[in-house]
């Protein structure tokens, strides 16, 4: 058996300020890479896909490892917060259990000690486990980058809705010189219930063959979530690993908004979720199997969410 190649040589910089990172990215361009958890970066370096000259560690920047919740502003998660930190944080468990469930499904426990929420989203992977939860929870991505209107090379922040962040496999809305600093979530509607279901080739450590997040809540329990629906409830369904990008199943959500929840409505919504999927054949699954599993997981998630909504 042959040993794997080691990491190539590189310079390591532990950044202490946001604008220091901007300066390094502008100075080194494509030869610089940012480090948060490193679970993807170091694998790609080891396997020879990338050979950065400079690795800039951004996880010690102010706020990058912080989780904060406010009853008015909602939840802010620093981009370098690890999956295990996110999954076991008391405010996340209390107010955003769907996000905790999704984070807890990523890879293995050991990797979740290093893997970060920001890294899971920044890679632009269609199979990112946290992406469907971020989508249905209304997450917004905070990006810091060059600000043409600022003097002395200082940067500025902009926010991108999660639904506009993913552009294609490995492609996101981040512009050259930008990097993610936080993910922000609005206050959840009263009585909201969520579930994340993932199908992999084994129980732990595998990429998703299909992932489905279901989120539901009664009408009128929060502002900013759209007008009242005929059904009396609003549902959101997020899909992973079944299209070029993580996405919302909008037609399925419309079915649930227009019709009273029940066996027929849930089954029709699951069919519409399956129709929203445009997967490919690869070494992990056929496209046909992925589509079928979207229907199965969506129906399972909807039944679970609706059952809990009925008894609250």
Buried (B, 14 or more C-beta within 10 A) or exposed (E): EEEEEEEEEBEEBEBEEBBBBBBBBEEBEEEBBBBBBBBBBBEBBBEEEEEBBBBBBBBEBEBBBEBBBEEEEBBBBBBBBBBBBBBEBEEBBEBBBBBBBBBBBBBEEEBBEBBBBBBBBBBBBBBBBBBBBBBBBBBBBBBBBBBEEEEEEEBBEEEBEBBEBBEEBEEBBBEEBBBBBBBBBBBBBEBBBBBBBBBBEEEEEBBBBBBBBBBBBBBBBBEEBEEEBEBEBBBBBBBBBBBBBBBBBBBBBBBBBEBEBEEEBBBBBBBBBBBBBEBBEEEBBEBEBBBBBBBBBBBBBBBBBBEBBEEE
